[in-house]
């Protein structure tokens, strides 16, 4: 299996962590999402990463679909629970963490691709509000890490790690229970540290 990737993408990190946890080997190939000549656009019409070129020839995207596929290859029930209620809880957690990452990426791109005088304060406040409310929701629900790792846990850890990387860990001071969960997850999952993005 070949993963089209960027080393700093939190969504790519989800896939790499999940594959390592499940004992699956991925070849990796960088993708330039801004290059119209990159083959990524023929592999994923949206031109987004991650995209996984499976051994059977199909191309899978986005990260949630890829994680479900990797879990299926591993026999099922490893990171995507088989119990219906637990499965929905894991998928809900994944969706909230993914949405939080989306908001953070939009904030980053606004600063990177638009001059300050063209920033739209209300739009920035809207994205920051999503990120802030999601962090607060995770803090309210945070419980000590119990060793269980689902797609939701992987997504949340990758989101928090990316916030450390791009926003200097500013989420930590107001979310102590979430910080404790994150540190315990990272300590219990060596594959997570192995995929830490470098500046």
C-alpha positions as CSV (number, residue, x, y, z in Angstrom):
1,X,0.0,0.0,0.0
2,X,1.2,3.5,-0.9
3,X,0.3,6.5,1.1
4,X,0.5,10.0,-0.5
5,X,1.4,12.2,2.3
6,X,2.8,15.4,3.8
7,X,5.0,15.0,6.9
8,X,3.2,17.8,8.8
9,X,-0.4,16.8,8.1
10,X,-2.3,15.7,11.2
11,X,-4.7,13.7,8.9
12,X,-1.7,11.8,7.4
13,X,-0.4,11.3,10.9
14,X,-3.7,9.5,11.8
15,X,-3.1,7.0,9.1
16,X,0.6,6.4,9.9
17,X,-0.2,5.9,13.6
18,X,-3.1,3.5,12.9
19,X,-1.1,1.5,10.4
20,X,1.7,1.1,12.9
21,X,-0.7,0.1,15.7
22,X,-2.2,-2.5,13.4
23,X,1.2,-3.9,12.3
24,X,0.7,-2.7,8.7
25,X,3.5,-1.5,6.5
26,X,2.9,1.5,4.2
27,X,5.2,2.9,1.5
28,X,5.1,6.7,1.5
29,X,5.3,9.1,-1.3
30,X,5.2,12.9,-0.8
31,X,2.4,14.9,-2.5
32,X,2.3,18.6,-3.3
33,X,-1.4,19.6,-3.0
34,X,-0.7,22.9,-4.7
35,X,1.0,21.5,-7.8
36,X,-1.5,21.0,-10.6
37,X,0.9,18.4,-12.2
38,X,1.1,16.2,-9.1
39,X,-0.4,12.8,-9.8
40,X,-2.4,13.3,-6.5
41,X,-5.2,15.0,-8.5
42,X,-5.7,12.0,-10.6
43,X,-5.6,9.7,-7.6
44,X,-8.0,11.8,-5.5
45,X,-10.1,14.3,-7.5
46,X,-10.2,16.6,-4.5
47,X,-6.4,16.8,-4.5
48,X,-6.2,16.2,-0.8
49,X,-4.1,14.1,1.4
50,X,-4.0,11.5,2.7
51,X,-4.7,9.2,-0.2
52,X,-4.0,5.5,0.1
53,X,-3.3,3.5,-3.0
54,X,-4.5,0.0,-1.9
55,X,-3.0,-3.2,-3.1
56,X,-6.2,-4.0,-5.0
57,X,-5.9,-0.9,-7.1
58,X,-8.5,1.3,-5.4
59,X,-7.6,4.7,-4.0
60,X,-9.0,5.5,-0.6
61,X,-9.6,8.9,1.0
62,X,-10.2,10.7,3.5
63,X,-8.4,9.7,6.7
64,X,-11.6,8.3,8.3
65,X,-12.2,6.0,5.4
66,X,-8.6,4.9,5.3
67,X,-8.6,4.1,9.1
68,X,-11.8,2.0,8.6
69,X,-10.1,0.2,5.7
70,X,-7.0,-0.6,7.7
71,X,-9.1,-1.8,10.6
72,X,-10.9,-4.1,8.2
73,X,-7.6,-5.5,6.8
74,X,-6.6,-6.2,10.4
75,X,-9.7,-8.3,11.0
76,X,-12.0,-5.6,12.3
77,X,-12.7,-4.4,15.8
78,X,-9.1,-3.3,16.5
79,X,-9.4,0.5,16.4
80,X,-13.1,0.7,15.2
81,X,-15.2,-1.1,17.8
82,X,-17.6,-3.8,16.7
83,X,-20.1,-3.0,19.5
84,X,-22.6,-0.5,17.9
85,X,-22.7,2.0,20.7
86,X,-18.9,2.0,21.2
87,X,-18.5,2.3,17.4
88,X,-20.7,5.4,17.2
89,X,-18.9,6.9,20.2
90,X,-15.5,6.4,18.5
91,X,-16.7,7.8,15.2
92,X,-18.3,10.8,17.0
93,X,-15.0,11.5,18.7
94,X,-13.2,11.2,15.4
95,X,-15.6,13.6,13.7
96,X,-15.2,16.2,16.4
97,X,-11.4,15.9,16.4
98,X,-11.3,16.0,12.6
99,X,-13.5,19.1,12.6
100,X,-11.2,20.7,15.1
101,X,-8.2,20.0,12.9
102,X,-10.1,21.4,9.9
103,X,-10.7,24.7,11.7
104,X,-7.1,24.9,12.8
105,X,-5.8,24.3,9.3
106,X,-8.1,27.0,7.9
107,X,-6.7,29.4,10.5
108,X,-3.2,28.5,9.5
109,X,-3.9,28.9,5.8
110,X,-5.5,32.3,6.3
111,X,-2.3,33.5,7.8
112,X,-0.1,31.8,5.2
113,X,-1.9,32.6,2.0
114,X,-3.7,35.9,2.6
115,X,-2.1,39.3,3.5
116,X,-3.1,40.6,6.9
117,X,-5.1,43.5,5.4
118,X,-7.3,41.0,3.7
119,X,-8.1,38.9,6.7
120,X,-11.8,38.6,7.6
121,X,-12.0,38.9,11.4
122,X,-15.5,37.4,11.6
123,X,-14.4,34.3,9.6
124,X,-11.3,33.9,11.8
125,X,-13.4,34.2,14.9
126,X,-15.8,31.6,13.5
127,X,-13.0,29.1,12.9
128,X,-11.4,29.8,16.3
129,X,-14.8,29.4,17.9
130,X,-15.1,25.9,16.4
131,X,-11.6,24.9,17.7
132,X,-12.2,26.4,21.1
133,X,-15.6,24.8,21.6
134,X,-14.3,21.4,20.5
135,X,-11.4,21.6,23.0
136,X,-13.8,22.6,25.8
137,X,-16.0,19.7,24.9
138,X,-13.1,17.2,25.0
139,X,-12.0,18.7,28.3
140,X,-15.5,18.3,29.8
141,X,-15.6,14.6,28.7
142,X,-11.9,13.8,29.4
143,X,-11.3,10.7,31.5
144,X,-7.9,9.2,32.4
145,X,-6.4,7.2,29.5
146,X,-7.3,3.5,30.0
147,X,-5.2,2.0,27.3
148,X,-8.0,1.7,24.8
149,X,-7.2,3.2,21.4
150,X,-9.9,3.8,18.8
151,X,-10.1,5.9,15.7
152,X,-11.4,8.7,17.9
153,X,-8.5,8.5,20.2
154,X,-6.0,8.5,17.3
155,X,-7.7,11.5,15.8
156,X,-7.8,13.5,19.0
157,X,-4.1,12.8,19.8
158,X,-3.1,13.9,16.3
159,X,-5.2,17.1,16.6
160,X,-3.6,18.0,19.9
161,X,-0.1,17.1,18.6
162,X,-0.7,19.4,15.6
163,X,-1.9,22.2,17.9
164,X,1.4,21.8,19.8
165,X,3.3,22.0,16.5
166,X,1.4,24.9,14.8
167,X,0.0,26.8,17.8
168,X,2.8,26.3,20.4
169,X,0.6,24.2,22.7
170,X,-1.6,27.1,23.7
171,X,-4.5,24.7,24.3
172,X,-2.8,23.1,27.3
173,X,-3.2,25.6,30.1
174,X,-7.0,25.7,29.9
175,X,-7.5,22.0,29.4
176,X,-5.6,20.1,32.2
177,X,-7.6,16.9,32.0
178,X,-7.2,16.8,28.2
179,X,-3.5,17.4,28.6
180,X,-3.1,14.6,31.1
181,X,-5.0,12.2,28.7
182,X,-2.8,13.3,25.8
183,X,0.5,12.8,27.7
184,X,-0.7,9.3,28.8
185,X,-1.7,8.4,25.2
186,X,1.6,9.5,23.9
187,X,3.5,7.5,26.5
188,X,1.5,4.4,25.7
189,X,1.8,4.7,22.0
190,X,5.4,4.8,20.7
191,X,4.2,4.9,17.1
192,X,2.7,8.3,18.0
193,X,6.1,9.8,19.0
194,X,7.7,8.3,15.9
195,X,5.4,10.4,13.7
196,X,5.9,13.7,15.4
197,X,6.1,16.5,12.7
198,X,9.4,18.4,12.5
199,X,9.4,22.1,11.8
